[in-house]
Amino acid sequence: MKIVAINGSPRKQGNTTQLLEAVRREVEAAGVEFQVFQPGPGVRPCMACYHCLNHGTLRCVQDSDGVNEIIAACIEADGILLASPVYHAGIAGGMKCVIDRLMLAAGCGDNRLRLKVGGALCTLRRSGGTETYHQLLAAMDAMEMILVTSDYWGVVHGADPGQVLEDAEGMEVAARLGQNMAWMVKVLAASRETPPPARQRTMTNFIR
């Protein structure tokens, strides 16, 4: 059993990294593997070329910035944790690029993210946390993932690297999320119930 976390911060040892270490301790203590990907600032945005969707490749045609490795790891994982710093009340730009490409390549055609365990966390200095947290959850919600939460919203405060550790309640929220995600992954692995069948999504728009 394995949970993959995507660290959307461009900072190597920033607050998001330290927050995910708190999650790692709980997940690994529960006997579940935990792997973190941090794509960094060189990630390119989705081009909306739909090659991945139209050809069912489960890969992006942009193949030199590490996102395809993240997509492959998420397809194989039992759970996915999205973690991003807050930039101007929203998901950090690099993280948004990863999410757009992951969801299109692995979730919008042959949905390989369906019924995986999903969780979200964000770090911030002051404001915009709940907006960003809900944006992260909404991406997984649209992929028919099983959303797992903590005992409060996954919003943890800290500006300079290391300050996130001073948010005692926020760090406890992150740790509890790790516990809950590991528990849900193990529950699903032990279940004998057959999941409901997948269905072909009807795609519509508002232009008639």
DODREN-204304 format. One line per field, with one value per atom (N, C-alpha, C, O): x, y, z; residue in three letters; atom name. Coordinates in steps of 0.2 Angstrom, whole numbers, padded with zeros to 4 digits. Layout:
BEGIN
X	(X	...)
Y	(Y	...)
Z	(Z	...)
rest	(ala	...)
atom	(CA	...)
END
This chain:
BEGIN
X	(0004	0000	0004	0010	0002	0006	0002	-0003	0005	0002	0007	0013	0005	0010	0008	0002	0012	0011	0014	0020	0011	0014	0015	0010	0021	0023	0023	0028	0019	0018	0022	0022	0027	0031	0037	0040	0040	0046	0052	0058	0051	0056	0058	0053	0064	0066	0065	0063	0066	0065	0060	0061	0055	0050	0045	0046	0040	0035	0031	0029	0030	0026	0030	0027	0036	0041	0040	0039	0041	0041	0034	0033	0029	0022	0021	0018	0024	0023	0027	0025	0032	0036	0032	0032	0028	0023	0018	0016	0016	0011	0015	0012	0021	0025	0026	0025	0027	0028	0022	0023	0016	0010	0008	0006	0009	0008	0012	0010	0019	0024	0023	0024	0021	0020	0014	0013	0009	0003	0005	0001	0011	0013	0012	0012	0011	0009	0015	0018	0017	0023	0021	0015	0025	0024	0030	0035	0028	0033	0031	0025	0035	0034	0038	0043	0034	0037	0036	0031	0042	0042	0045	0051	0040	0042	0046	0050	0045	0049	0047	0041	0051	0048	0048	0046	0051	0052	0046	0047	0041	0035	0031	0030	0030	0026	0019	0016	0015	0007	0005	0008	-0002	-0005	-0007	-0008	-0006	-0007	-0014	-0015	-0018	-0024	-0024	-0029	-0019	-0019	-0023	-0025	-0025	-0029	-0026	-0030	-0020	-0016	-0017	-0019	-0016	-0016	-0024	-0024	-0028	-0035	-0038	-0041	-0036	-0038	-0035	-0038	-0029	-0025	-0025	-0022	-0027	-0027	-0020	-0019	-0015	-0008	-0007	-0002	-0011	-0010	-0003	0000	-0001	0005	0004	0000	0008	0008	0013	0018	0012	0017	0023	0028	0022	0028	0032	0029	0037	0040	0047	0051	0049	0055	0055	0061	0050	0049	0047	0046	0047	0045	0038	0036	0034	0026	0024	0020	0027	0025	0026	0023	0032	0034	0029	0027	0026	0021	0015	0011	0013	0007	0007	0002	0012	0013	0013	0010	0016	0016	0009	0007	0005	-0002	-0006	-0011	-0005	-0009	-0008	-0013	-0002	0000	-0002	-0003	-0002	-0003	-0010	-0015	-0011	-0018	-0021	-0027	-0017	-0019	-0015	-0009	-0018	-0014	-0015	-0021	-0010	-0010	-0008	-0002	-0012	-0010	-0008	-0013	-0002	0000	0003	0007	0000	0002	0003	-0001	0008	0008	0002	0000	0000	-0005	-0002	0002	-0004	-0001	-0007	-0011	-0008	-0013	-0020	-0024	-0021	-0028	-0029	-0035	-0024	-0025	-0019	-0014	-0020	-0015	-0009	-0009	-0003	0004	0004	0001	0007	0007	0009	0006	0015	0018	0014	0013	0011	0006	0000	-0002	-0003	-0009	-0007	-0011	-0001	0001	0001	-0001	0004	0004	-0003	-0004	-0007	-0014	-0018	-0021	-0017	-0021	-0018	-0023	-0012	-0009	-0011	-0012	-0010	-0012	-0019	-0021	-0024	-0031	-0033	-0037	-0030	-0032	-0029	-0033	-0023	-0020	-0022	-0023	-0023	-0025	-0032	-0034	-0036	-0043	-0049	-0054	-0047	-0053	-0055	-0061	-0051	-0053	-0054	-0059	-0049	-0049	-0047	-0041	-0051	-0050	-0046	-0049	-0040	-0036	-0035	-0032	-0038	-0038	-0045	-0045	-0049	-0056	-0055	-0052	-0059	-0059	-0052	-0052	-0048	-0042	-0043	-0047	-0039	-0040	-0036	-0031	-0040	-0037	-0037	-0042	-0032	-0032	-0028	-0025	-0029	-0026	-0024	-0027	-0018	-0016	-0013	-0011	-0013	-0010	-0006	-0008	-0001	0003	0002	0001	0002	0001	0003	0004	0004	0006	0000	0001	-0005	-0011	-0018	-0022	-0019	-0026	-0026	-0021	-0032	-0033	-0032	-0032	-0032	-0031	-0037	-0036	-0043	-0048	-0050	-0052	-0049	-0050	-0045	-0048	-0039	-0034	-0036	-0035	-0037	-0039	-0045	-0044	-0050	-0056	-0054	-0057	-0050	-0048	-0044	-0046	-0040	-0037	-0041	-0041	-0046	-0051	-0056	-0057	-0057	-0062	-0059	-0062	-0052	-0049	-0050	-0051	-0049	-0050	-0057	-0059	-0061	-0069	-0071	-0075	-0069	-0071	-0068	-0070	-0063	-0060	-0063	-0061	-0068	-0072	-0067	-0068	-0063	-0059	-0063	-0068	-0060	-0063	-0059	-0053	-0062	-0059	-0059	-0064	-0053	-0052	-0050	-0046	-0053	-0051	-0048	-0048	-0046	-0044	-0049	-0055	-0047	-0052	-0053	-0056	-0050	-0051	-0049	-0046	-0050	-0047	-0040	-0036	-0037	-0030	-0027	-0024	-0027	-0024	-0019	-0021	-0012	-0007	-0003	-0001	-0002	0001	0009	0011	0012	0019	0022	0020	0026	0029	0036	0037	0040	0047	0048	0044	0053	0054	0055	0059	0051	0051	0045	0044	0042	0037	0031	0027	0030	0024	0024	0019	0030	0030	0028	0026	0027	0024	0017	0014	0014	0006	0005	0004	0004	0003	-0003	-0003	-0009	-0015	-0015	-0017	-0012	-0011	-0007	-0008	-0001	0003	-0001	0000	-0005	-0009	-0015	-0016	-0017	-0022	-0018	-0021	-0012	-0009	-0007	-0008	-0005	-0004	-0010	-0010	-0016	-0022	-0024	-0027	-0023	-0024	-0020	-0023	-0014	-0010	-0012	-0013	-0015	-0018	-0024	-0025	-0028	-0035	-0034	-0037	-0029	-0028	-0025	-0027	-0020	-0017	-0023	-0023	-0027	-0032	-0037	-0039	-0039	-0044	-0040	-0044	-0034	-0031	-0031	-0032	-0030	-0030	-0037	-0038	-0042	-0049	-0051	-0054	-0049	-0051	-0047	-0050	-0041	-0037	-0040	-0039	-0043	-0045	-0053	-0055	-0056	-0063	-0064	-0060	-0069	-0071	-0077	-0079	-0079	-0084	-0082	-0076	-0086	-0084	-0086	-0092	-0082	-0084	-0089	-0089	-0093	-0097	-0094	-0088	-0097	-0093	-0092	-0096	-0087	-0086	-0091	-0094	-0092	-0096	-0093	-0089	-0096	-0093	-0096	-0103	-0092	-0095	-0098	-0095	-0104	-0107	-0104	-0105	-0101	-0098	-0102	-0104	-0104	-0108	-0105	-0100	-0107	-0105	-0111	-0117	-0110	-0116	-0117	-0120	-0114	-0115	-0119	-0118	-0125	-0130	-0130	-0134)
Y	(-0006	0000	0006	0006	0011	0017	0023	0023	0029	0035	0040	0040	0043	0048	0055	0057	0059	0066	0070	0069	0075	0080	0087	0090	0089	0095	0100	0100	0105	0110	0116	0121	0116	0122	0122	0116	0128	0128	0128	0127	0129	0129	0122	0118	0120	0113	0112	0106	0116	0114	0119	0122	0121	0126	0123	0117	0127	0124	0118	0114	0118	0112	0106	0101	0106	0100	0098	0092	0103	0101	0098	0094	0101	0099	0092	0087	0090	0083	0078	0072	0080	0076	0074	0068	0078	0076	0071	0066	0072	0067	0060	0055	0060	0054	0050	0044	0053	0050	0045	0040	0048	0045	0039	0034	0041	0036	0030	0024	0031	0025	0022	0016	0025	0022	0017	0012	0018	0014	0008	0004	0008	0003	0004	-0001	0010	0012	0016	0020	0014	0018	0025	0026	0030	0037	0039	0039	0042	0045	0052	0053	0056	0063	0065	0064	0068	0071	0079	0082	0082	0089	0092	0092	0093	0095	0101	0102	0106	0112	0117	0116	0122	0128	0127	0131	0122	0121	0117	0116	0116	0113	0117	0123	0114	0118	0117	0111	0122	0121	0116	0115	0114	0110	0114	0120	0111	0115	0114	0116	0110	0108	0105	0107	0101	0098	0092	0089	0089	0083	0077	0072	0077	0071	0065	0059	0066	0061	0058	0052	0062	0060	0057	0052	0060	0057	0050	0046	0049	0043	0038	0033	0040	0035	0034	0028	0038	0036	0036	0033	0040	0040	0044	0044	0048	0052	0059	0059	0064	0070	0070	0067	0074	0074	0078	0077	0082	0086	0081	0079	0079	0073	0075	0070	0081	0082	0086	0088	0087	0090	0086	0089	0080	0075	0074	0070	0077	0076	0069	0067	0066	0060	0055	0050	0056	0051	0052	0047	0058	0059	0056	0053	0056	0053	0046	0043	0043	0036	0033	0028	0037	0035	0036	0032	0041	0042	0036	0034	0034	0028	0022	0018	0021	0015	0015	0010	0022	0023	0021	0020	0020	0019	0025	0026	0030	0037	0042	0041	0048	0054	0060	0061	0063	0069	0075	0075	0080	0086	0092	0093	0094	0099	0105	0105	0111	0117	0123	0124	0128	0134	0138	0137	0143	0148	0154	0157	0155	0160	0165	0163	0171	0175	0172	0172	0168	0165	0159	0158	0156	0150	0146	0147	0140	0135	0138	0142	0137	0139	0137	0132	0141	0140	0134	0130	0132	0125	0119	0115	0120	0115	0114	0109	0120	0120	0116	0113	0118	0114	0107	0103	0104	0097	0094	0089	0098	0095	0095	0090	0100	0100	0094	0091	0093	0088	0081	0076	0080	0074	0072	0066	0077	0075	0074	0069	0077	0076	0069	0066	0068	0062	0056	0050	0056	0050	0049	0044	0055	0055	0056	0055	0059	0062	0057	0058	0052	0047	0041	0039	0036	0030	0032	0033	0033	0036	0032	0027	0032	0028	0031	0028	0037	0039	0038	0039	0035	0033	0029	0024	0031	0027	0027	0023	0031	0031	0036	0040	0035	0039	0046	0046	0052	0058	0063	0062	0067	0072	0078	0078	0083	0090	0094	0093	0097	0102	0108	0108	0114	0120	0124	0123	0127	0132	0139	0140	0143	0150	0155	0153	0161	0166	0169	0169	0171	0174	0172	0169	0174	0173	0168	0167	0166	0162	0155	0151	0153	0145	0141	0136	0143	0139	0139	0133	0144	0144	0139	0135	0139	0135	0127	0123	0126	0120	0117	0111	0121	0118	0117	0113	0121	0120	0113	0110	0112	0105	0100	0095	0100	0095	0094	0089	0100	0100	0096	0093	0096	0093	0085	0082	0083	0076	0074	0068	0078	0077	0075	0071	0079	0078	0072	0069	0069	0062	0056	0051	0057	0052	0048	0042	0052	0050	0050	0053	0046	0046	0051	0049	0056	0061	0060	0058	0061	0060	0066	0070	0068	0074	0073	0067	0078	0078	0081	0080	0083	0086	0093	0096	0096	0103	0104	0099	0110	0111	0110	0112	0108	0107	0113	0114	0118	0125	0126	0127	0126	0127	0133	0134	0137	0144	0144	0140	0148	0149	0153	0151	0158	0162	0159	0156	0161	0159	0151	0149	0148	0141	0139	0142	0134	0132	0135	0132	0141	0144	0139	0140	0135	0131	0126	0124	0125	0120	0124	0120	0130	0134	0134	0136	0132	0131	0125	0120	0124	0118	0114	0108	0118	0115	0113	0107	0117	0115	0109	0104	0108	0102	0096	0090	0097	0091	0089	0083	0094	0093	0088	0084	0090	0087	0080	0075	0079	0072	0068	0062	0071	0067	0065	0060	0069	0068	0062	0057	0061	0056	0049	0044	0050	0044	0041	0036	0046	0045	0042	0037	0045	0042	0035	0031	0034	0027	0022	0017	0024	0020	0018	0012	0023	0022	0018	0013	0019	0014	0007	0003	0006	-0001	-0004	-0010	0000	-0002	-0004	-0010	0000	-0002	-0008	-0012	-0009	-0015	-0021	-0026	-0021	-0026	-0028	-0033	-0023	-0024	-0030	-0030	-0033	-0038	-0036	-0040	-0030	-0027	-0025	-0022	-0027	-0025	-0018	-0016	-0014	-0007	-0006	-0010	-0001	0001	0001	0004	-0001	-0001	0007	0011	0008	0014	0015	0010	0021	0023	0028	0032	0028	0034	0040	0041	0045	0052	0055	0055	0058	0062	0069	0073	0072	0078	0083	0082	0088	0094	0100	0101	0105	0112	0117	0114	0123	0128	0132	0137	0129	0132	0128	0122	0130	0126	0129	0126)
Z	(0000	0000	0000	0003	-0004	-0005	-0006	-0009	-0003	-0004	-0007	-0004	-0012	-0016	-0014	-0014	-0012	-0011	-0016	-0018	-0018	-0023	-0019	-0017	-0018	-0015	-0021	-0025	-0021	-0026	-0024	-0028	-0019	-0018	-0022	-0023	-0024	-0028	-0023	-0025	-0016	-0011	-0009	-0007	-0009	-0007	0000	0001	0004	0011	0015	0020	0011	0014	0018	0020	0020	0025	0022	0026	0016	0013	0014	0016	0013	0014	0021	0023	0026	0033	0035	0040	0032	0034	0032	0035	0026	0023	0027	0027	0030	0035	0041	0043	0043	0049	0046	0050	0040	0037	0036	0038	0034	0033	0039	0039	0044	0051	0052	0055	0052	0053	0048	0050	0042	0037	0037	0037	0038	0039	0045	0045	0051	0057	0056	0060	0052	0050	0045	0044	0043	0039	0031	0027	0029	0023	0020	0023	0014	0011	0009	0007	0009	0008	0003	0005	-0002	-0007	-0009	-0011	-0009	-0010	-0017	-0018	-0021	-0028	-0027	-0025	-0029	-0029	-0035	-0036	-0040	-0047	-0048	-0052	-0043	-0043	-0048	-0051	-0049	-0053	-0061	-0064	-0063	-0070	-0074	-0080	-0070	-0073	-0079	-0077	-0084	-0089	-0089	-0086	-0091	-0091	-0096	-0101	-0095	-0099	-0106	-0105	-0111	-0118	-0121	-0126	-0117	-0119	-0127	-0131	-0128	-0135	-0135	-0140	-0129	-0128	-0131	-0133	-0133	-0135	-0130	-0132	-0124	-0119	-0119	-0118	-0119	-0119	-0125	-0125	-0131	-0137	-0139	-0142	-0136	-0138	-0132	-0133	-0126	-0120	-0118	-0116	-0119	-0117	-0110	-0108	-0106	-0099	-0097	-0092	-0102	-0102	-0105	-0110	-0103	-0107	-0112	-0111	-0118	-0123	-0121	-0124	-0116	-0113	-0108	-0103	-0110	-0107	-0103	-0102	-0102	-0099	-0093	-0090	-0089	-0083	-0077	-0072	-0078	-0072	-0071	-0067	-0074	-0073	-0075	-0071	-0080	-0082	-0077	-0076	-0073	-0068	-0062	-0059	-0061	-0056	-0058	-0054	-0064	-0067	-0066	-0063	-0068	-0067	-0060	-0058	-0055	-0048	-0045	-0041	-0047	-0045	-0047	-0044	-0053	-0056	-0052	-0051	-0050	-0046	-0039	-0035	-0036	-0029	-0027	-0031	-0020	-0017	-0015	-0014	-0013	-0011	-0014	-0015	-0014	-0017	-0012	-0011	-0010	-0006	-0010	-0012	-0011	-0014	-0009	-0005	-0010	-0005	-0008	-0012	-0007	-0011	-0006	-0001	-0007	-0004	-0007	-0013	-0003	-0006	-0009	-0006	-0016	-0020	-0022	-0026	-0019	-0020	-0020	-0025	-0014	-0013	-0018	-0019	-0020	-0025	-0025	-0021	-0029	-0029	-0032	-0037	-0030	-0033	-0041	-0042	-0045	-0052	-0054	-0058	-0052	-0054	-0052	-0055	-0046	-0043	-0048	-0049	-0050	-0054	-0061	-0064	-0064	-0070	-0069	-0073	-0063	-0062	-0062	-0065	-0058	-0057	-0064	-0065	-0068	-0074	-0078	-0081	-0079	-0083	-0080	-0084	-0074	-0070	-0071	-0073	-0070	-0071	-0078	-0079	-0083	-0090	-0092	-0095	-0091	-0093	-0090	-0093	-0083	-0079	-0077	-0075	-0078	-0075	-0079	-0078	-0085	-0089	-0094	-0097	-0096	-0101	-0097	-0094	-0098	-0094	-0087	-0086	-0083	-0076	-0072	-0068	-0071	-0067	-0060	-0055	-0058	-0052	-0048	-0042	-0051	-0048	-0042	-0042	-0037	-0030	-0027	-0022	-0029	-0024	-0019	-0019	-0013	-0007	-0009	-0011	-0007	-0009	-0003	0001	-0002	0004	0001	-0004	0005	0003	0009	0015	0008	0013	0009	0004	0013	0010	0016	0022	0014	0019	0016	0010	0021	0019	0024	0030	0023	0027	0031	0037	0028	0031	0029	0032	0022	0020	0013	0010	0011	0005	0006	0002	0013	0014	0012	0009	0014	0013	0006	0003	0002	-0005	-0008	-0013	-0007	-0010	-0008	-0012	-0001	0001	-0003	-0005	-0004	-0008	-0015	-0018	-0018	-0025	-0026	-0030	-0021	-0021	-0020	-0024	-0016	-0015	-0021	-0023	-0024	-0030	-0036	-0039	-0037	-0042	-0041	-0046	-0035	-0034	-0034	-0036	-0031	-0031	-0038	-0039	-0043	-0050	-0053	-0059	-0050	-0053	-0049	-0050	-0045	-0042	-0037	-0036	-0034	-0028	-0022	-0021	-0017	-0010	-0006	-0004	-0004	-0001	0007	0010	0010	0017	0020	0017	0026	0029	0036	0038	0039	0046	0050	0049	0056	0061	0061	0065	0055	0054	0047	0044	0044	0037	0036	0041	0031	0030	0028	0022	0032	0031	0037	0043	0035	0040	0039	0034	0044	0043	0045	0049	0041	0042	0035	0030	0036	0031	0029	0024	0034	0032	0034	0038	0030	0031	0039	0042	0041	0048	0052	0057	0050	0054	0055	0059	0050	0050	0056	0058	0058	0064	0071	0075	0070	0076	0076	0081	0071	0071	0073	0070	0080	0083	0081	0080	0080	0078	0071	0069	0067	0060	0059	0055	0063	0062	0065	0062	0070	0072	0067	0066	0063	0058	0052	0050	0050	0045	0048	0044	0054	0056	0056	0055	0058	0059	0051	0050	0047	0040	0038	0034	0039	0038	0041	0037	0047	0050	0047	0045	0045	0042	0035	0033	0031	0024	0024	0021	0029	0030	0032	0029	0036	0038	0033	0032	0029	0023	0018	0015	0016	0011	0014	0009	0020	0023	0023	0021	0024	0024	0017	0016	0012	0005	0003	-0001	0005	0003	0006	0003	0012	0015	0013	0015	0009	0008	0003	-0002	0004	-0001	-0006	-0010	-0005	-0009	-0016	-0017	-0021	-0028	-0029	-0027	-0031	-0032	-0038	-0042	-0037	-0043	-0049	-0050	-0055	-0061	-0064	-0062	-0067	-0070	-0076	-0079	-0078	-0083	-0088	-0085	-0094	-0098	-0097	-0097	-0096	-0094	-0100	-0106	-0099	-0105	-0104	-0099	-0110	-0110	-0113	-0119	-0110	-0113	-0112	-0108	-0115	-0114	-0114	-0115	-0114	-0114	-0120	-0120	-0125	-0132	-0136	-0137	-0138	-0142	-0149	-0153)
rest	(met	met	met	met	lys	lys	lys	lys	ile	ile	ile	ile	val	val	val	val	ala	ala	ala	ala	ile	ile	ile	ile	asn	asn	asn	asn	gly	gly	gly	gly	ser	ser	ser	ser	pro	pro	pro	pro	arg	arg	arg	arg	lys	lys	lys	lys	gln	gln	gln	gln	gly	gly	gly	gly	asn	asn	asn	asn	thr	thr	thr	thr	thr	thr	thr	thr	gln	gln	gln	gln	leu	leu	leu	leu	leu	leu	leu	leu	glu	glu	glu	glu	ala	ala	ala	ala	val	val	val	val	arg	arg	arg	arg	arg	arg	arg	arg	glu	glu	glu	glu	val	val	val	val	glu	glu	glu	glu	ala	ala	ala	ala	ala	ala	ala	ala	gly	gly	gly	gly	val	val	val	val	glu	glu	glu	glu	phe	phe	phe	phe	gln	gln	gln	gln	val	val	val	val	phe	phe	phe	phe	gln	gln	gln	gln	pro	pro	pro	pro	gly	gly	gly	gly	pro	pro	pro	pro	gly	gly	gly	gly	val	val	val	val	arg	arg	arg	arg	pro	pro	pro	pro	cys	cys	cys	cys	met	met	met	met	ala	ala	ala	ala	cys	cys	cys	cys	tyr	tyr	tyr	tyr	his	his	his	his	cys	cys	cys	cys	leu	leu	leu	leu	asn	asn	asn	asn	his	his	his	his	gly	gly	gly	gly	thr	thr	thr	thr	leu	leu	leu	leu	arg	arg	arg	arg	cys	cys	cys	cys	val	val	val	val	gln	gln	gln	gln	asp	asp	asp	asp	ser	ser	ser	ser	asp	asp	asp	asp	gly	gly	gly	gly	val	val	val	val	asn	asn	asn	asn	glu	glu	glu	glu	ile	ile	ile	ile	ile	ile	ile	ile	ala	ala	ala	ala	ala	ala	ala	ala	cys	cys	cys	cys	ile	ile	ile	ile	glu	glu	glu	glu	ala	ala	ala	ala	asp	asp	asp	asp	gly	gly	gly	gly	ile	ile	ile	ile	leu	leu	leu	leu	leu	leu	leu	leu	ala	ala	ala	ala	ser	ser	ser	ser	pro	pro	pro	pro	val	val	val	val	tyr	tyr	tyr	tyr	his	his	his	his	ala	ala	ala	ala	gly	gly	gly	gly	ile	ile	ile	ile	ala	ala	ala	ala	gly	gly	gly	gly	gly	gly	gly	gly	met	met	met	met	lys	lys	lys	lys	cys	cys	cys	cys	val	val	val	val	ile	ile	ile	ile	asp	asp	asp	asp	arg	arg	arg	arg	leu	leu	leu	leu	met	met	met	met	leu	leu	leu	leu	ala	ala	ala	ala	ala	ala	ala	ala	gly	gly	gly	gly	cys	cys	cys	cys	gly	gly	gly	gly	asp	asp	asp	asp	asn	asn	asn	asn	arg	arg	arg	arg	leu	leu	leu	leu	arg	arg	arg	arg	leu	leu	leu	leu	lys	lys	lys	lys	val	val	val	val	gly	gly	gly	gly	gly	gly	gly	gly	ala	ala	ala	ala	leu	leu	leu	leu	cys	cys	cys	cys	thr	thr	thr	thr	leu	leu	leu	leu	arg	arg	arg	arg	arg	arg	arg	arg	ser	ser	ser	ser	gly	gly	gly	gly	gly	gly	gly	gly	thr	thr	thr	thr	glu	glu	glu	glu	thr	thr	thr	thr	tyr	tyr	tyr	tyr	his	his	his	his	gln	gln	gln	gln	leu	leu	leu	leu	leu	leu	leu	leu	ala	ala	ala	ala	ala	ala	ala	ala	met	met	met	met	asp	asp	asp	asp	ala	ala	ala	ala	met	met	met	met	glu	glu	glu	glu	met	met	met	met	ile	ile	ile	ile	leu	leu	leu	leu	val	val	val	val	thr	thr	thr	thr	ser	ser	ser	ser	asp	asp	asp	asp	tyr	tyr	tyr	tyr	trp	trp	trp	trp	gly	gly	gly	gly	val	val	val	val	val	val	val	val	his	his	his	his	gly	gly	gly	gly	ala	ala	ala	ala	asp	asp	asp	asp	pro	pro	pro	pro	gly	gly	gly	gly	gln	gln	gln	gln	val	val	val	val	leu	leu	leu	leu	glu	glu	glu	glu	asp	asp	asp	asp	ala	ala	ala	ala	glu	glu	glu	glu	gly	gly	gly	gly	met	met	met	met	glu	glu	glu	glu	val	val	val	val	ala	ala	ala	ala	ala	ala	ala	ala	arg	arg	arg	arg	leu	leu	leu	leu	gly	gly	gly	gly	gln	gln	gln	gln	asn	asn	asn	asn	met	met	met	met	ala	ala	ala	ala	trp	trp	trp	trp	met	met	met	met	val	val	val	val	lys	lys	lys	lys	val	val	val	val	leu	leu	leu	leu	ala	ala	ala	ala	ala	ala	ala	ala	ser	ser	ser	ser	arg	arg	arg	arg	glu	glu	glu	glu	thr	thr	thr	thr	pro	pro	pro	pro	pro	pro	pro	pro	pro	pro	pro	pro	ala	ala	ala	ala	arg	arg	arg	arg	gln	gln	gln	gln	arg	arg	arg	arg	thr	thr	thr	thr	met	met	met	met	thr	thr	thr	thr	asn	asn	asn	asn	phe	phe	phe	phe	ile	ile	ile	ile	arg	arg	arg	arg)
atom	(N	CA	C	O	N	CA	C	O	N	CA	C	O	N	CA	C	O	N	CA	C	O	N	CA	C	O	N	CA	C	O	N	CA	C	O	N	CA	C	O	N	CA	C	O	N	CA	C	O	N	CA	C	O	N	CA	C	O	N	CA	C	O	N	CA	C	O	N	CA	C	O	N	CA	C	O	N	CA	C	O	N	CA	C	O	N	CA	C	O	N	CA	C	O	N	CA	C	O	N	CA	C	O	N	CA	C	O	N	CA	C	O	N	CA	C	O	N	CA	C	O	N	CA	C	O	N	CA	C	O	N	CA	C	O	N	CA	C	O	N	CA	C	O	N	CA	C	O	N	CA	C	O	N	CA	C	O	N	CA	C	O	N	CA	C	O	N	CA	C	O	N	CA	C	O	N	CA	C	O	N	CA	C	O	N	CA	C	O	N	CA	C	O	N	CA	C	O	N	CA	C	O	N	CA	C	O	N	CA	C	O	N	CA	C	O	N	CA	C	O	N	CA	C	O	N	CA	C	O	N	CA	C	O	N	CA	C	O	N	CA	C	O	N	CA	C	O	N	CA	C	O	N	CA	C	O	N	CA	C	O	N	CA	C	O	N	CA	C	O	N	CA	C	O	N	CA	C	O	N	CA	C	O	N	CA	C	O	N	CA	C	O	N	CA	C	O	N	CA	C	O	N	CA	C	O	N	CA	C	O	N	CA	C	O	N	CA	C	O	N	CA	C	O	N	CA	C	O	N	CA	C	O	N	CA	C	O	N	CA	C	O	N	CA	C	O	N	CA	C	O	N	CA	C	O	N	CA	C	O	N	CA	C	O	N	CA	C	O	N	CA	C	O	N	CA	C	O	N	CA	C	O	N	CA	C	O	N	CA	C	O	N	CA	C	O	N	CA	C	O	N	CA	C	O	N	CA	C	O	N	CA	C	O	N	CA	C	O	N	CA	C	O	N	CA	C	O	N	CA	C	O	N	CA	C	O	N	CA	C	O	N	CA	C	O	N	CA	C	O	N	CA	C	O	N	CA	C	O	N	CA	C	O	N	CA	C	O	N	CA	C	O	N	CA	C	O	N	CA	C	O	N	CA	C	O	N	CA	C	O	N	CA	C	O	N	CA	C	O	N	CA	C	O	N	CA	C	O	N	CA	C	O	N	CA	C	O	N	CA	C	O	N	CA	C	O	N	CA	C	O	N	CA	C	O	N	CA	C	O	N	CA	C	O	N	CA	C	O	N	CA	C	O	N	CA	C	O	N	CA	C	O	N	CA	C	O	N	CA	C	O	N	CA	C	O	N	CA	C	O	N	CA	C	O	N	CA	C	O	N	CA	C	O	N	CA	C	O	N	CA	C	O	N	CA	C	O	N	CA	C	O	N	CA	C	O	N	CA	C	O	N	CA	C	O	N	CA	C	O	N	CA	C	O	N	CA	C	O	N	CA	C	O	N	CA	C	O	N	CA	C	O	N	CA	C	O	N	CA	C	O	N	CA	C	O	N	CA	C	O	N	CA	C	O	N	CA	C	O	N	CA	C	O	N	CA	C	O	N	CA	C	O	N	CA	C	O	N	CA	C	O	N	CA	C	O	N	CA	C	O	N	CA	C	O	N	CA	C	O	N	CA	C	O	N	CA	C	O	N	CA	C	O	N	CA	C	O	N	CA	C	O	N	CA	C	O	N	CA	C	O	N	CA	C	O	N	CA	C	O	N	CA	C	O	N	CA	C	O	N	CA	C	O	N	CA	C	O	N	CA	C	O	N	CA	C	O	N	CA	C	O	N	CA	C	O	N	CA	C	O	N	CA	C	O	N	CA	C	O	N	CA	C	O	N	CA	C	O	N	CA	C	O	N	CA	C	O	N	CA	C	O	N	CA	C	O	N	CA	C	O	N	CA	C	O	N	CA	C	O	N	CA	C	O	N	CA	C	O	N	CA	C	O	N	CA	C	O	N	CA	C	O	N	CA	C	O	N	CA	C	O	N	CA	C	O	N	CA	C	O	N	CA	C	O	N	CA	C	O	N	CA	C	O	N	CA	C	O	N	CA	C	O	N	CA	C	O	N	CA	C	O	N	CA	C	O	N	CA	C	O	N	CA	C	O)
END
